Amino acid sequence: MIERKLVSTPDGVYCPVRATLALVGQKWVPHIIYQLTPGKQRFNELARAVGGCNSRTLRDRLADLEGVGVVSRRIVETMPPRVEYELTERGQELAQALSPLAGWGTRHMVDQVDDSEAVDGPMAAAGG
């Protein structure tokens, strides 16, 4: 659940832009959404793909995203059991809304990156 003060204007009116930014502004959330865009991933696969996020934080962010209906969690009954995560319809819609940011970053942030090789990764391909 997101705090009311993060989603309201100074006069207390709900603001959908503030609400969305409160969600995607959490550290690692855009990375998680981006990495789940192609489809289901197991926890360890997702952790490797996101990179740099410790397991506890990733678990907490996934639980938050599941709580707001952006990510679904499914336990696969195998031995040993495994857990898969994927974007819900709502999550896929959010991923589509974030996609133009990759294009903007490709056009306007390339000269702001210390290592120009960073723009050759999958985010650059997604944006442009």
Secondary structure, 3 states (H helix, E strand, C coil): CCCHHHCECCCCCECHHHHHHHHHCCCCHHHHHHHHCCCCEEHHHHHHHHCCCCHHHHHHHHHHHHHCCCEEEEEECCCCCEEEEEECHHHHHHHHHHHHHHHHHHHHCHHHCCCHHHHHCHHHHHHC
